[in-house]
Amino acid sequence: MPKPRIWELFPDSYRSEQMQQLAKWIHAGENCSVIGLAGCGRSNLLQFLCYRPEVLQSYLPTEHNPIIAILVDLNDLPATDPTTLYLVILREFYWARNRFSETLKTAITSLFTEYRATENAFLAQTALHEFILTCQTEQTQVVLVFNHFDTFAQTVPRQTLATLRSLRDKFKDSLLFMGGMMQEFRYLPPMDELISRHICWVGPMNKDDARN
């Protein structure tokens, strides 16, 4: 979704310990998970990471290729089939187009405009693959931040999960997954191939964060 203005009110130091850890994994090219119970601020952390890209950049080494984190709220899926998932991800890329280079902005605008009405899984998948391939060509790393991943993983068809595995396998050099969840992997179907065991635990906020 478009960037909510509320995140501009949060200080750059918000959840600094967790942001530092997540930035370390992102820079290393590692998938990871952010786990915390309802009400702990997990969703706020994920949104802050995605909607304050300049803060994420400040935790990364000075010299690195562009890294863009895109939030995908899996509770917002209108259906659980692969076609819908492809198009929702493509839409999130489109909504974040102003954060990309002009080349990538032009590419996602063209692809989303052409394919947003398709009901064909092959065409939707192809559009998504083409955009990520363009990101790879432009040496831009993408982090897909899937919030509510645990609920999603337990309710969607296996084919939908398989398409995510395939997407990550095809673009390992330029695509990372981050899963926002309320529970650890031992309560989920085997997902090691999709989301790694790097876990960032979200607990109570410190006093400075709690005032925001």
N, C-alpha and C positions, 0 to 999 in steps of 0.2 A: 504494500500500500504506500501512497505518498507519505513523505516524512512528516509526522505530527510535530507541530511547533513546540509542544511541551518539553521535548528533549533538549531544546536550547537552554532551558532553565536549570538543567542539571549540571553540576560542576564537572570539570574534566577529571577530577579525582574520584568520581563515583565508582564504587566497587573496584577500586584500583587493584587489589590483590587478585581478584578473579580475572580482571581484564588483562593483567600482566601474564597470568598463566595461560589464558586462551590465546593471546597473541604469540606466545612462545610455541604452542602447538601449531598454530596456523603457519607461522614462519617455517616450521620444520616439515610442513606438508602432512601433518597427522590429523586424521579424523578424531573427533572428540565428542563428549557428552557433557551437558550441564544438567545436574540433577538437584532437585529441591522440591519440598512439599508445597502444596497449595498455600499461597499467601506469603511465601518466603521472599519473593521478589525475583524468581527465576525468569519470568517473562519480561520483567522490567530490564534485567541485565541483558537479555538477548536483544531486546529492542534498542537499548542504549548502544550496544556494540554495532548494530546495523545502521542506526539512524544518526550516529555521531562518528562518521568515518574518520574525521580528523583526529579524534581521540584514539581510535584503534591504531592509526598510523603512528601516533606518538609512542606507542609501546613496541613498535617494530624497528628493526635496524634501519639506519639512515638510507643505505643503498639496498633497494629491493625492487622487484617488479610490482606494478600496481596490484593491490589486493582489495577486492570488493566483497563485502558480506551482504547477502540478500536474505531477508527474513521470509520464510514460507510458513504461515500458520495453518497447520494441517487440520485444525478444527474448522477451517473456513472452506474445506473441500465440499462442493455441492454433490459430489458423487465419488465413489472409490475406485473407479475403473482407471486404467493407465492413461487413456486419452485425456480425461479431466485433470489428472495429475500433471501431465505434460503442459497443458494449457495454463494451469494455475501458475506453474513455475515460470512459464514464458511471460505471463502477465506481470509477475513480480519483477522480472528483468525489465519489462517495458516501463513499469512505474518508476523504476530506479534509473532510467536511461540517462538522466542528466549527470549521473555520477561516473559514467563511462566516457571514454575518448569519443571524439566525433565519429571515427570509423565505426566503433561499436554501437554508438547511439543510432547511427543511420541503419546499421544492420538489424538491430532489435526492433526499430520502428517499422522497417519494411517487413520483417518476418511476422511480427505480431499482427500487423494490419492485414497481411495476406491470409494468415492461418487461424485467426482467433475464432472464426465461425465454423471451422472444420469439425466433423464428427468422425473423421477417419484417423485411427490410431497411428497408422504409418506416417501420415502427413504431419500430425502433431509432433510425433517423435522426431521426425526428420528436421522440422523447424527448430526444435530444441537442440538437437545435435549440431546443426549448422551454426547456431549462435555460439555454443560453447567451443566449437572448433575455431570460430573466428576469434574468440577470446584467447584461445591457445596460440593462434597465429600472431596476435597482438601482444603476446606475453603478459596477459592479464590473468591473475589467479582469482577464481571465484569460490566463495564459501557459501554453500547453501545451508542456511540455519533453519532446521525443521523443528518448530516448536510443537509440543504435544505429540512427539514422535512415538512414545510408548503406547498411547491409545490407538494411534494410527496403525502401528505394527501389529496390534492384536485384533484389529477389526477388518483390515483390507484383505482382498484376495491375495493369494501367494504370488500371482502373476504380477500384481502391482509392485510388491516388494522386489521381485526378481528384476523388474525394469530399473529400479533404483540401483541395485547391485551392478547391473550391466552398464548403467550410465557412469557410475564411479569407475568401473574397470576400464571403460573406453578412454576416460579423460583423467587418469590419475595424476598426470603432470600439471593439470591446470584446474582441477576441481576437488574441493574438500566438502565433507559433510559434517555438520554439527547438529546433534540431537538434543532438544530440550525435553526433559522427562521428569516424572515424579518418582520413578522406581528404577532400581538397578537392573542389570541385564539378567540376573538369575531369575527374575520374574517374567522375562520375556522369551519369545521363541528365539532360537539361536540367531543372533544378529552380528556376530563377530566380523563377518565379511563386509558388513555395511557400515557400522559405526564401531569404532575401536573402543578399547577399554581405558582410554585416557578420560578420566572423570574429573570434572570441576564441581565440587559440592557448594551449593549456595545455602548459607546459613543466615542468621540474623544480621541485619545491617549494623555497621558501627554508628556512633553518635552523629558524625558529620553527614553520613548518607541518610540517616533516618530523618534529618531535618528537611530533606528535599522531597 
